[in-house]
Amino acid sequence: MTIERRQYPEIDIDVFRAQVHGLTVLVVPRPGFQRRYAAFSTRYGGNDLEFVPRGGTEPVRTPSGIAHFLEHQLFDRPEGSVLQRLSALGASPNAYTSSTSTVYYVSAVDGFEQALDILLDFVQEPAFTEAGVAKEQGIIEQEIRIYQDYPHVQVYEDLMQALYQAHPARVPVIGTVEDIRRITVDLLNTCHRTFYHPHNMLLAVIGDVDPAAVVEQVERDLAGRSYGPPEPVRRVYPDEPEPVARPESRRAMATAEAYAAVGFKLAPPVPVDGSAPAPEAQRRVLLLQLALDALIGPASAFYQRLYDEGVFTDAFGYNVEVQPGAAHVLVSGRTNQPGRFCEEVLERLRSAAGQGVDPADFERVRRARLGSFLSVLDDADALNGLLVRDRLLGFDFLRTAQLLRDLDAGGAGAVLAELGRDGRAAVAVVEPKEDGRP
Amino acid sequence: MTDAMGFAVSRPAPGVEVRVRSSQRFHRTTFALFIEQRLAPDLASATALLPRVLRRGTASYPETLDLERAQEELYGASLDAGVVKVGERHLVMLWLTLPAQRYVPEPGLYDRGLALLAEAAARPARDPGGGLRAAYVGQEARELAREIRSLKDHKMGWAQQRCIAVMCAGEPYGVPELGTEEGVAALDAGFLTGYHQDLLARHPLTLYAFGPFDDPDAVAGRLAQVGAELRGGVLVDLPPAATDVPAPAEPRRVEEWEDMAGGWLVLGFRTGVVRADPDYYAMLMLSDLYGGSTHSRLFLKVRERASLAYAAGASYDASKGVMLAVAGVDPARRAQAEEMMLAELADLAAGNIDAGEFAASRATLMRRLKEREDRPGQMIMANLVGRIGGRVDGLEEALARLEAVTPEQVAAAARRVRLDTIYFLGGRGISGS
């Protein structure tokens, strides 16, 4: 087994990588840390609604929410829930589903090897049953209703539907109650067979471990399983027109304060078929994040002015979100004036598209980004989340420090130009119901 | 001296403590400063507002924009300010985290960071008349009031807070951590200026550092200097939390209805067991067996087997001896959920604890203790909370004590638990969609 070692001397981190029966294994040794952490991920998320099943020829269309539903159901085993087996070791298991991936993870101090064996096994060996599906439908329906009570979740979902006309980024990962009811054992098995093949998956291990021992353990596990030959996953994505679906979305609900979100649609840096992005793509995304830090971050005059007026609050954030075939800038927060929140952010970013970023501001936010990157390295959860997210997009999160060294304000100005294009922005607002303040 | 958790302790002035621990494995360094106050209805809003104002500007960086920029210049130093409720104490806290010096090209990062922290605590931005800047006080009062209002948007947390308020009405513990909207509205810059002076001069103050230090003694020396400069007057005496309050003979029952889709049931219990109690580790085990993990009764029985709840769990606050059990349930099935939740606790009290679940809870608590060593912020909080509660155990001692707990002791601990309050926050229907 060849284990490739990649060094990041500027941050004292080494990453070991191996291909084990098609599965990519990444190990990040962290000597001296108590916690050992393993995450088993598949490139399968809320967006992957239509695809050609493995071994088939015709595409099938699956109900929204099925990737997340499958994630819940994999924990159910005839012998009881996997959660209990892991928990019995003292290990802490969990999982999450995003638009583009499903990640199962476990952290342990003692008994890590056993926990890793269980993780590898349950993710690869589904045991879906009619009874299990019926019970899960009840649980997820309640989960959907709980989300409906959260204004920050609603404003995000509304914005996605305003930004995208066809791309499944517009569909909530959790799905709808109606769609969840259409999920069957057969459908779950089809999804699992198609997307949970080692070639479509990634195992990351972080902690005080020996990379060779981890790779050997994974090798032992996979050697005993029979997968067919690798077959590229054929996802069917509708064409997404460049303009937004609609420039504005509004709703009233029982909330103490209004929430607003502003989105700018970008040319997707990662192709919709999930193939490797252009070599410059990661650098461009990072530049755009730095440009946002400089323009609207907490150390910008813009942010402080609007904070002083109550338009921005502590609950304010922004990000560049990238998925295969979709990308956008997201700015969102709680506000006393949702209309002004949206206008000010739109105006600020549109005008910056012509003016660029001040070099002194850029230098400062570059330092700050380096600091926040370094702090992630001490937190296995956060590190894993970003490592996996970037890896599945074809990026390398650990290169961040290196990339940061070579960026400048001119580059940030160039990537900002994209925000000046017409018809790419949308806003969403959730306002308190007049009669129903909680 | 070094305490049980490995922090080197010094006391440079009356009521001032400095605690420093070093470990080379980290990429980031954490400093923290705590000032202790009692939790009280007439003080809570001011205690909650003060750190927000301190965070807005200092003598050297009176404008927030400049203070923010100073942090970015220090390679993303992060100055955070807030309050925390520990039993019946209310603490103002300031945190400063910085990258480890070795990854940054400029020397002197820690000294510059500490100077910023000390200034934020003791030399805030002032108006020409010497008071705290009225504009900042006004804006932060507005923001704090909004934060208090929007607590209601996080339904589970809101239901838990309401349960505590009902159960501990009239006790300091029932006072909300962020104060109240009315309390905040009554504050002004003049009052807050005096309050700040009094807190600094007369209240217990602790400075922490945990990071990859080459010379921890030098860091401790610098912190001692900061602490000594802050100290001015005679130390106040803060009372310990009242931890032996009995539950009523008949549990209090409160239901509140709002425009929301789901429902949250919260059971409030008095355990009578605090950190310094001999039954502390048994009570920790009980709360985990009952609702702390995915192998726990509430999760397994109420959520998984009966599909009664999307979320179900229990939490134990050893600083007051209070335990809450919470479940997200369909309002129509709340009675069934309540019955089931109480039955599981009774079952544990009857000693029906199987070896598997017992071993799982023990292994889980041991893992959490060990993992905490990887998290400087958690270690600092654990040390602080332990000191206030009268018990600081090192990792080895805590593991040994957990190892020694028997199922009989857990059942006995469960028999000390008394139901005090049954609170339900329910939805009348789905809104907005």
Interface residues (C-beta under 8 A of the other chain):
Chain A: E10 I11 R30 P31 G32 F33 Q34 R35 S81 L83 Q84 L86 S87 A88 L89 G90 A91 S92 P93 S107 A108 V109 D110 G111 K135 G138 I139 Q142 E143 R145 I146 Q148 D149 Y150 P151 H152 Q154 R251 A252 M253 A254 T255 A256 E257 P298 A299 S300 A301 Q304 Y307 D308 G310 T313 D314 A315 R334 N336 R364 V365 R367 A368 R369 L370 G371 S372 L374 S375 L377 D378 D379 A380 V430 K433 G436 P438
Chain B: S23 Q24 R25 F26 H27 R28 E63 T64 L65 E68 R69 Q71 E72 E73 L74 Y75 G76 A77 S78 T97 L98 P99 A100 Y103 V104 A135 Q139 R142 E143 R146 E147 R149 S150 K152 D153 H154 K155 E258 D259 M260 A261 G262 S293 T294 H295 F299 L300 R303 E304 S307 A309 Y310 A311 G328 D330 G356 A359 A360 R362 A363 T364 M366 R367 K370 E371 E373 D374 R375 G427 I430 S431 G432 S433
